[in-house]
Amino acid sequence: MAEQTKEVTPVRGLDLNRYMGRWYEIACFPSQFQPKNGANTRATYTLNEDGTVKVLNETWTDGKRGFIQGTAFKADAKSDEAKLKVRFFVPPFLPIIPITGDYWVLYIGDNYQYAVVGQPSRKYLWILSRTPVIDDEVYNHLVEKAKEQGYDVSKLKKTPQSESPPESEETPNDKGVWWIKSLFGK
């Protein structure tokens, strides 16, 4: 298990404009907020005029698209640290309850092609890429970056990704059923 004596350290000077766009989830720590058998999981970030970020998280389960939309914003507008907060309203089919969490960019690869994202408690971790598939050497490098931050990388679970991921419009929407199932560990 990784040493947890040091604090989690986010990237400094993250170029938010370059960070925008689509990111594919290569691996993550399983969480109650995502279906256990989700595939082709991805996030799309769009910068709003007010400096906040529109977040669209999507995953496919049994051929159906599940998604949730939210907003991300800098935790401290004056800091150059890549510490963001992300807010979603749940449940997705009747978004009335706000849930806010930490989203810290812990590592950003050359040309903003890869990222390691987590938060200070080390409960959540994501390895992201601009492409749905990465080679083992790159993956191992990103895992090592997480380990250096004190994460227990043995908890990482690879996310199944297709070489040609589905487009949102091509698949039926599950109407938020995935979210209810996730509450029961499905």
N, C-alpha and C positions, 0 to 999 in steps of 0.2 A: 504494500500500500504506500502511496506517495506521502511524503512528509507534508504536514499542514501547519508548520510553524510560521511561515511567512504569509503575508496578506496577498490576496488576489490582486494583480496589478493590470489595469487596463492599458490599452494602447494610448499614446498621446498624439495629438495632432491628426486625428482621423479626418480625412477629406470626405465629408458626408455626401457630397455630390457624386464622387467616385464609388461610394458604397451603395448607392441606389441601384435598383434593378433586381433581377431574379437571382436567387441563391438556392441551390439544391442541398437538402439535408443528406449528408454522407453518413453520419453517425450521430447518435445522441444518447443521453441517459434517458431511459424510459421514464415517462411521467404520466400522471393521471389525466393530463390535458391532451393527450394524443392517443389514438387507437393503437392497440398492441400490434395489429397486423396491417398498419398503414404502409403504403408504398408510394413512390414518386412524390414524396413530401418535399415541399418547397415554400419559399417565402418570396414575395415581391414587395419591394420598398419603393415608394414614390415620394419625393420631397414636395411638401406643400408650400405655398407662398409664405405662410407664417413661420416657416422653419421647422415645423413638426413633420413627421414622416407618416404617410399612410402605409399600413401594414396589411398584407393579404397573405395569410397562411393557408395552404391547401394540402390535402392528402387524399389518396384514393384507397378505398377499402371495398373489396368485392366488386370492383368496377364502378363504384359510385364515388363522386367527388364530395368530400367534406371540406368546409372552409370556415374561417373566422376572420373578421376584419377588425383592425384596431389602429391605434395611434401611438407612435413613439416620440419621445422628446428628450432633450438633454436633461439629466438630473440636476446639473448646475450649469446654467447658461454661461457663466464666466470662466469655467474650467476648460482646459484643452484635453481633458481625459475623455476617453470614449465610454463614458458611463451614461447610459440611456435608461429611461423608464419606458415600459410599454404597457398600454392599457387596452384591455378588451372588455366588451360587455357580453355577459353570458345570461342565459343560454343563447346560442347562435340563432335559434328560431324565434326568440323573443328577447332581444338584447336589452336587459334592464339593470343587471347587476354589474357594476364596474369591478374589474380585477386588475390590479397594477403590479407589475413585477420588474425586477432589475434585468437589464440587457446590457452586458458589458462586453465590448469587443476586446478580447485578450491577445489576439494575434491577427495580423493582416498580412497576407502574402504579397509578394512582388506583383505589381500591376493589379492589385485588388482582385486576384483570382481565387483566393482561399481565405477562410477566416475561422477562428476559434472563438466561440461566444459562450459566456458563462455568467456567473454572478457570485457575489461575495461569500455566500454560504456553501458554495460548491455543490449544491443540490441538483443543479441543472447544467448541462453542457451540450453544445452542438458543434459539430464540425461541418462547415459549409463550403460549397464550391460553386463556381459559376457554371460548371458543367455537371451533368448528372452522374458521371463516372470519372474517377481519378485513379491513377496508378498507385500501387502499393507503397512505393517509395515516398510519394507525396503524402499519402495517408499516414504512414508511420511518422513522418516529420511533424504533421499536425498533432498526432497523438502525443508525441514527445513534448510539444509546446504546452499541451494541456497538463501533462505530468509535471512539467517544470513549475506550473502554477499551483501544484498541490492537489490536483484531481486524482481520484482513484479511477484510473482509466480502464480497469478491469470491468467496470460497470457499463462501458460503451457498448451500444448495440448498433450494428450497421443497418442502414435503412435501404431496403430494396429500391433500386432505381432502374428504369428502362433506358436503353440507349436513345430511344425516341419517346420521351415522356408525353403523356396525353395533354391535349390542350383543354382548357377549362370548358369551352363551349361544346366539346365533343362527348362529354360524359354526363350521365344523369346526376343530379344533386341529391344528396341523401337527406336534405332538409334539417340538418343538425342532429340526426339520430346518433351519429358517431360520438357526439359530445356526451349524450346520456349514457351510451354504452361504456364510454371511458370512465365514467364515475363508478361503474361496477366492475372495473378491471377487464373489460372485454376489448 
